[in-house]
Amino acid sequence: MLPGFSKNLLAAIKMIESLLGSFQSRIKSVERELWKEYQSLENSLEMRTKKLERLEALVRSGITSGNLDTQTRLSQLETAYRTLKIEHATLQRAHDARSRSAGYGERKEYIEGSPSPLVPTGPIGKESKLPRSSKMTQVESTSSRSTSSMTRTSSNMGGASDLGRVNSGSDNGRVTEHQWMLRLRELEYKLKEEREARQMDRMAARQRIQDSERQNNELAAELVRAQRKKE
């Protein structure tokens, strides 16, 4: 063989070996980078899934606490309604006592009358001629009418206000529950999207690793062939 040709052949073989060595180092570096990226993706996805799970737990606890809040509001309204009933009963008793005292005063005036039966007293004397039973019945009827009208108006006002409060509280509770349910559905949809994206990233990373392994095998086969040719 010619010395120049052998030198050129050896130089070409060395260059091929250096190229193959550089390919191997590049493949290893690419594999390391891919593995690091894959691990970082897994860590980030795990963190996001944990955050979403915490949000789901918070939303569920918020929904349960909202239901409890509505129940407590209803119980508070019931207690307020009971106290109003008690106050109304006490006021009605006080009004009855006042009306009775006023009736007793009129009875005293009727008993006292004029100083002598011969002296006329005008309309007072005419009223005094009426029997006691009729006057008492008139006083009692007027007092009972006034008390019944007061009780009806107060009961109507109290019932309307309590019903309005209960309806407003129930409507607010339903609106908040609906909002929380919509938020929960939105979070579930986001969690599903994150899981799908995580699966896609894993599949892409596996595909990259398989491609890099395939390239490694091909380069190793080429290196073996070059060594065999050299021998």
C-alpha positions as CSV (number, residue, x, y, z in Angstrom):
1,M,0.0,0.0,0.0
2,L,1.0,3.6,-0.6
3,P,2.1,5.5,2.5
4,G,0.1,8.6,1.6
5,F,-3.1,6.6,1.0
6,S,-2.7,4.8,4.3
7,K,-2.1,8.0,6.2
8,N,-5.2,9.6,4.6
9,L,-7.2,6.5,5.5
10,L,-6.1,6.5,9.1
11,A,-6.9,10.2,9.3
12,A,-10.3,9.6,7.9
13,I,-10.9,6.8,10.4
14,K,-9.8,8.9,13.3
15,M,-12.1,11.7,12.1
16,I,-15.0,9.3,11.9
17,E,-14.2,8.0,15.4
18,S,-14.1,11.5,16.8
19,L,-17.4,12.3,15.1
20,L,-18.9,9.2,16.5
21,G,-17.6,10.0,20.0
22,S,-19.0,13.5,19.7
23,F,-22.3,12.0,18.6
24,Q,-22.4,9.8,21.7
25,S,-21.6,12.7,24.0
26,R,-24.3,14.7,22.3
27,I,-26.8,11.9,22.6
28,K,-26.1,11.5,26.3
29,S,-26.4,15.2,26.8
30,V,-29.7,15.3,24.9
31,E,-31.0,12.3,26.9
32,R,-30.1,14.0,30.2
33,E,-31.8,17.2,29.1
34,L,-34.9,15.3,28.1
35,W,-35.0,13.4,31.3
36,K,-34.6,16.7,33.3
37,E,-37.5,18.2,31.3
38,Y,-39.6,15.2,31.9
39,Q,-39.0,15.3,35.6
40,S,-39.7,19.0,35.8
41,L,-42.9,18.5,33.8
42,E,-44.0,15.7,36.2
43,N,-43.2,17.9,39.2
44,S,-45.1,20.9,37.9
45,L,-48.1,18.7,37.0
46,E,-48.1,17.1,40.4
47,M,-48.1,20.6,42.0
48,R,-50.9,21.7,39.8
49,T,-53.0,18.6,40.6
50,K,-52.4,19.1,44.3
51,K,-53.5,22.7,44.0
52,L,-56.6,21.7,42.1
53,E,-57.4,19.0,44.7
54,R,-57.1,21.7,47.4
55,L,-59.4,24.0,45.5
56,E,-61.9,21.2,45.2
57,A,-61.8,20.5,48.9
58,L,-62.2,24.2,49.6
59,V,-65.1,24.5,47.3
60,R,-66.8,21.4,48.8
61,S,-66.2,22.8,52.3
62,G,-67.6,26.2,51.2
63,I,-70.7,24.6,49.8
64,T,-71.3,22.7,53.0
65,S,-70.6,25.8,55.1
66,G,-73.1,27.7,52.9
67,N,-75.8,25.2,53.6
68,L,-75.0,25.4,57.3
69,D,-75.2,29.2,57.1
70,T,-78.7,29.1,55.6
71,Q,-79.8,26.7,58.3
72,T,-78.4,29.0,61.0
73,R,-80.1,32.0,59.4
74,L,-83.4,30.1,59.3
75,S,-83.0,29.2,63.0
76,Q,-82.2,32.8,63.8
77,L,-85.3,34.0,62.0
78,E,-87.4,31.5,63.9
79,T,-86.1,32.7,67.2
80,A,-86.7,36.3,66.2
81,Y,-90.2,35.4,65.2
82,R,-90.8,33.8,68.5
83,T,-89.5,36.8,70.4
84,L,-91.7,39.1,68.4
85,K,-94.7,36.9,69.2
86,I,-93.9,37.1,72.9
87,E,-93.5,40.9,72.7
88,H,-96.8,41.2,70.9
89,A,-98.5,39.1,73.6
90,T,-97.1,41.3,76.4
91,L,-98.2,44.5,74.5
92,Q,-101.7,43.1,74.0
93,R,-102.0,42.3,77.7
94,A,-100.8,45.8,78.6
95,H,-103.4,47.3,76.2
96,D,-106.1,45.1,77.8
97,A,-105.1,46.3,81.2
98,R,-105.3,50.0,80.1
99,S,-108.7,49.5,78.5
100,R,-110.0,47.9,81.7
101,S,-108.7,50.8,83.8
102,A,-110.4,53.3,81.4
103,G,-113.6,51.3,81.8
104,Y,-113.3,51.5,85.5
105,G,-112.9,55.3,85.3
106,E,-116.0,55.7,83.2
107,R,-117.9,53.6,85.7
108,K,-116.8,55.9,88.5
109,E,-118.1,58.9,86.6
110,Y,-121.4,57.2,86.0
111,I,-121.7,56.4,89.7
112,E,-120.9,59.9,90.9
113,G,-123.3,61.7,88.4
114,S,-124.9,65.0,89.4
115,P,-125.2,66.2,93.0
116,S,-129.0,66.0,93.0
117,P,-131.6,64.3,90.8
118,L,-133.5,67.5,90.2
119,V,-130.5,69.4,88.7
120,P,-130.2,68.6,85.0
121,T,-126.7,67.8,83.7
122,G,-127.1,67.9,79.9
123,P,-125.7,65.2,77.8
124,I,-123.9,63.7,80.8
125,G,-127.2,63.2,82.5
126,K,-128.6,61.5,79.4
127,E,-125.7,59.2,79.2
128,S,-126.0,58.5,82.9
129,K,-129.6,57.3,82.4
130,L,-128.4,54.4,80.3
131,P,-128.0,51.1,82.1
132,R,-124.6,50.1,83.4
133,S,-124.6,46.8,81.4
134,S,-125.1,48.6,78.1
135,K,-122.3,51.0,78.8
136,M,-119.9,48.2,79.9
137,T,-120.8,46.2,76.8
138,Q,-120.1,49.2,74.6
139,V,-116.7,49.9,76.3
140,E,-115.7,46.2,76.1
141,S,-116.8,46.0,72.4
142,T,-114.8,49.1,71.4
143,S,-111.7,47.8,73.4
144,S,-112.0,44.3,71.8
145,R,-112.3,45.8,68.3
146,S,-109.3,48.0,68.8
147,T,-107.2,45.1,70.2
148,S,-108.3,42.8,67.5
149,S,-107.4,45.4,64.8
150,M,-104.0,46.0,66.4
151,T,-103.3,42.2,66.6
152,R,-104.3,41.7,63.0
153,T,-102.1,44.6,61.7
154,S,-99.1,43.6,63.8
155,S,-99.5,39.9,62.9
156,N,-99.8,40.7,59.2
157,M,-96.8,43.0,59.4
158,G,-94.7,40.5,61.3
159,G,-95.7,37.6,59.1
160,A,-94.9,39.6,55.9
161,S,-91.6,40.7,57.2
162,D,-90.6,37.2,58.4
163,L,-91.7,35.6,55.1
164,G,-89.8,38.2,53.1
165,R,-86.7,37.6,55.2
166,V,-87.0,33.8,54.8
167,N,-87.6,34.1,51.1
168,S,-84.6,36.5,50.7
169,G,-82.4,34.2,52.8
170,S,-83.4,31.1,50.8
171,D,-83.0,32.9,47.4
172,N,-79.5,34.1,48.5
173,G,-78.6,30.6,49.6
174,R,-79.7,29.1,46.3
175,V,-77.8,31.7,44.3
176,T,-74.6,31.0,46.3
177,E,-75.0,27.3,46.0
178,H,-75.5,27.6,42.2
179,Q,-72.4,29.8,41.9
180,W,-70.4,27.3,43.9
181,M,-71.6,24.4,41.7
182,L,-70.7,26.3,38.6
183,R,-67.2,27.0,40.1
184,L,-66.8,23.3,41.0
185,R,-67.7,22.2,37.5
186,E,-65.3,24.7,36.0
187,L,-62.5,23.4,38.3
188,E,-63.3,19.8,37.4
189,Y,-63.1,20.7,33.7
190,K,-59.7,22.4,34.3
191,L,-58.5,19.4,36.2
192,K,-59.5,17.1,33.3
193,E,-57.6,19.3,30.9
194,E,-54.5,19.3,33.1
195,R,-54.6,15.5,33.3
196,E,-55.0,15.2,29.5
197,A,-52.1,17.6,29.0
198,R,-50.0,15.7,31.4
199,Q,-50.7,12.4,29.6
200,M,-49.8,14.1,26.3
201,D,-46.5,15.5,27.7
202,R,-45.6,12.1,29.1
203,M,-46.3,10.4,25.7
204,A,-44.2,13.1,23.9
205,A,-41.3,12.6,26.4
206,R,-41.5,8.8,26.0
207,Q,-41.4,9.3,22.2
208,R,-38.3,11.5,22.5
209,I,-36.6,9.0,24.7
210,Q,-37.4,6.2,22.3
211,D,-36.1,8.3,19.4
212,S,-32.9,9.1,21.3
213,E,-32.4,5.4,22.2
214,R,-32.9,4.5,18.6
215,Q,-30.4,7.0,17.5
216,N,-28.0,5.7,20.1
217,N,-28.4,2.2,18.8
218,E,-27.9,3.3,15.2
219,L,-24.8,5.2,16.1
220,A,-23.4,2.3,18.1
221,A,-24.1,0.0,15.1
222,E,-22.3,2.4,12.8
223,L,-19.3,2.6,15.2
224,V,-19.1,-1.2,15.3
225,R,-19.2,-1.3,11.5
226,A,-16.4,1.3,11.3
227,Q,-14.3,-0.7,13.8
228,R,-14.8,-3.9,11.8
229,K,-13.9,-2.1,8.6
230,K,-10.8,-0.8,10.3
231,E,-9.8,-4.2,11.3
